[in-house]
Amino acid sequence: MKGKWRLAAVILAGVMFIVGVGFSAKETVPALVNQVQFVLNDREVQPSDRPGYYFNGVDYVPEALNYKGTNYVPLRFVAEVLGLKVAWDQETRSIILGETIAVPPVAPPDPEKKPSFQMLNPAEAPQGVRDLINRSRELELAQTITVGEETYLVVTRGVKPTGGYAVEIESVVDTGEEIEVQVRYVDPAPDAIVTQALTYPVALAVLPKVEKPVRFIGVDEAYIPQLWGLDYLEPVVAEGSTNIKLLSPTVQGSELTVRGVARVWEAALNWEILADGKVVDEGCLMTASGAPDWGYFSLTLPTRLAQGENYFLRLFWSSPKDGSPLDVVEVSLDSYRSEAKGR
């Protein structure tokens, strides 16, 4: 209460000053601009976003004036801080302090919800989930797939040279706007005895169906790559590259749409059309996200390029060091078109 009492004493001084000005409007008195602190119940209160000033609705004015040893402060600011209504009656030239403003209670933020989830052996998952794991196991990638009323969290870590590597899903939290999944990577100890064979670490969890975005967060500064622009990885029909994968194309009328996913520098993917080994067309497209994440991409071409002619599509990304092509993928457009869905 000590801080509140000090503030109340300043209010009384301010009222006398303003009333005096009202009855002696032509009188000018010398005053000094004085910077003060406003403390209410041991908590400092700022008059505005500009130190030393109060915004009166039109302009910034000094937060305090000193006249003959007394500090005068903006009555409206102080009164409203204490929850009082302030009004001006022009006819009587009166400042009216009204009833206390009813401040509605602030509802506490909703606590984070932790949806129940269950770790699964991949062999126990539905066929569609097992297929997704099999085609993703060589990639470092976190995905979700919904089957019926359940959503599956699939985290693969790619190919590892030995046993002893693992992936763990530690927690699942509903923040209200998204689902956050905490993921931990486990590596074998330097002196551990491990299987001397290639392994494919994977973690699989299931939880009730979710319709919010899912974000995977690595523990201990690990980064968990995700796939952007596509719900989950579809079957790959042509690869030949670690970081560029071609998915089934679509054909509609005179257009052939090349589809795929890539993990490339700054999401920039180059393409070329070749005929008899010579480049006849070229360009650059943007994937849905850049490395280390995977991004979906599509490229629309005339169907005539895939109708028996000797046209090839070449995809690659350029080295940031010297511009040389990396992860080159080259396919016959005629053969690629044969992979179209519903052809």
Residue pairs with C-beta under 8 A, 6 or more apart in sequence:
1 41
2 42
3 39
3 40
3 41
3 42
3 43
4 40
4 41
4 82
6 39
7 38
7 39
7 40
7 78
7 81
7 82
8 82
10 71
10 73
10 78
11 75
11 78
11 79
11 82
13 70
13 71
13 72
14 72
14 73
14 74
14 75
14 78
15 75
15 95
17 67
17 70
17 72
18 75
18 95
19 95
21 27
22 93
22 94
29 67
30 67
31 65
31 66
31 67
31 72
32 65
32 66
32 67
33 62
33 64
33 65
33 66
34 62
34 64
34 65
34 66
34 71
35 51
35 52
35 62
35 63
35 64
36 63
36 64
36 71
36 73
37 44
38 44
38 45
38 46
38 47
38 63
38 73
38 77
38 78
38 81
39 45
40 81
40 82
45 81
47 53
47 54
47 55
47 63
47 74
47 77
48 54
48 55
48 60
48 63
49 55
50 60
52 62
52 63
53 60
53 61
53 62
53 63
54 60
54 61
54 62
54 63
54 74
54 77
55 61
56 74
56 76
61 74
63 73
63 74
63 77
64 71
64 72
64 73
65 71
65 72
66 72
75 86
75 95
76 86
79 85
79 86
79 97
80 86
80 101
83 100
83 101
83 103
84 97
84 98
84 99
84 100
84 101
85 97
85 98
85 99
85 100
85 101
86 95
86 96
86 97
86 98
87 95
87 96
87 98
88 94
88 95
88 96
89 95
89 96
110 176
112 173
112 174
112 175
112 176
113 173
113 174
113 176
114 171
114 172
114 173
114 174
115 172
115 173
115 174
115 179
115 207
115 208
115 210
116 207
116 208
117 153
117 169
117 172
117 205
117 206
117 207
118 205
118 206
118 207
119 169
119 203
119 204
119 205
120 152
120 204
120 205
120 206
121 204
122 129
122 130
122 133
122 202
122 204
123 130
125 133
125 152
125 204
125 206
126 147
128 145
128 147
129 145
129 147
129 152
129 154
129 204
131 235
132 143
132 145
132 154
132 232
132 233
133 154
133 156
133 202
133 204
135 233
135 235
135 236
136 143
136 154
136 156
136 233
137 156
137 158
137 200
137 202
138 156
138 158
138 159
138 200
139 156
139 158
139 233
139 294
140 156
140 157
140 158
140 225
140 292
141 155
141 156
141 225
141 226
141 227
141 233
141 294
142 153
142 154
142 155
142 156
142 181
142 183
142 216
142 224
142 225
142 226
142 227
143 153
143 154
143 155
143 226
143 227
143 232
143 233
144 151
144 152
144 153
144 154
144 210
144 214
144 231
144 232
145 151
145 152
145 154
145 231
145 232
146 152
146 209
146 210
148 209
149 208
149 209
150 206
150 207
150 208
150 209
151 206
151 207
151 208
151 209
151 210
151 214
152 204
152 205
152 206
153 169
153 172
153 181
153 203
153 204
153 205
153 206
153 207
153 214
154 202
154 203
154 204
154 232
155 167
155 169
155 183
155 202
155 203
155 204
155 216
155 224
156 167
156 200
156 201
156 202
157 165
157 167
157 185
157 200
157 201
157 202
158 200
159 198
159 199
159 200
160 198
160 199
160 200
160 201
161 198
162 188
162 194
162 195
162 196
162 197
162 199
163 188
163 194
163 195
163 196
163 197
163 199
164 187
164 188
164 189
164 192
164 194
164 195
165 185
165 186
165 187
165 188
165 199
165 201
166 185
166 186
166 201
166 203
167 183
167 184
167 185
167 186
167 201
167 202
167 203
168 183
168 184
168 186
168 203
169 181
169 182
169 183
169 203
169 205
170 182
170 183
170 184
170 219
171 181
171 182
172 179
172 180
172 181
172 182
172 205
172 207
173 179
173 180
173 181
173 182
174 210
174 212
177 212
177 213
178 212
178 213
178 214
178 215
179 210
179 212
179 213
179 214
179 215
180 215
180 217
181 214
181 215
181 216
181 217
182 217
182 219
183 203
183 216
183 217
183 218
183 219
183 222
183 224
184 218
184 219
184 220
184 222
185 218
185 219
185 220
185 222
188 194
215 226
216 224
216 226
217 224
218 224
223 292
225 263
225 292
225 293
225 294
226 289
226 293
226 294
227 233
227 261
227 293
227 294
227 295
227 296
228 288
228 289
228 293
228 294
228 295
228 296
229 287
229 288
229 289
229 295
229 296
229 297
230 261
230 288
230 296
233 245
233 261
233 294
234 247
234 248
235 247
235 248
236 245
236 246
236 247
237 246
237 247
237 248
237 336
237 339
238 245
238 246
238 329
238 331
238 336
238 339
239 245
239 246
239 329
240 328
240 329
240 330
241 315
241 327
241 328
241 329
242 327
243 262
243 263
243 264
243 291
243 317
243 326
243 327
244 260
244 261
244 262
244 263
244 264
244 269
244 315
244 316
244 317
244 327
244 329
245 260
245 261
245 262
246 258
246 259
246 260
246 315
246 329
246 331
246 336
247 259
247 260
247 261
248 259
248 339
248 340
248 341
249 256
249 257
249 258
249 259
249 336
249 337
249 339
249 340
250 256
250 257
250 259
250 340
250 341
251 257
251 303
251 337
251 340
251 343
253 303
254 302
254 303
254 304
255 300
255 301
255 302
255 303
256 300
256 301
256 302
256 303
256 305
256 306
256 333
256 337
256 340
257 298
257 299
257 300
257 301
258 298
258 299
258 300
258 301
258 313
258 336
259 296
259 297
259 298
260 296
260 297
260 298
260 315
261 287
261 294
261 295
261 296
261 297
262 269
262 287
262 294
262 295
262 297
262 315
262 317
262 327
263 291
263 292
263 293
263 294
263 295
264 287
264 290
264 291
264 295
264 317
264 327
265 290
265 291
265 317
265 318
265 320
266 290
266 320
267 286
267 287
267 288
267 289
267 290
267 295
268 284
268 285
268 286
268 287
268 290
268 317
268 318
269 284
269 285
269 286
269 287
269 297
269 315
269 316
269 317
270 282
270 283
270 284
270 315
270 316
270 317
270 318
270 325
271 282
271 283
271 284
271 285
271 299
271 313
271 314
271 315
272 279
272 281
272 282
272 313
272 314
273 279
273 280
273 281
273 282
273 301
273 305
273 311
273 312
273 313
273 314
273 333
274 280
274 311
274 312
274 313
274 314
274 330
275 309
275 310
275 311
275 312
276 310
285 297
285 299
286 297
287 295
287 296
287 297
288 295
288 296
288 297
289 295
301 313
301 333
303 337
305 311
305 333
306 333
306 334
306 336
306 337
307 334
307 337
308 334
309 333
309 334
310 332
311 332
311 333
311 334
312 330
312 331
312 332
312 333
313 330
313 331
313 333
313 336
314 328
314 329
314 330
315 328
315 329
315 330
316 325
316 326
316 327
316 328
316 329
317 325
317 326
317 327
318 324
318 325
318 326
319 325
319 326
337 343
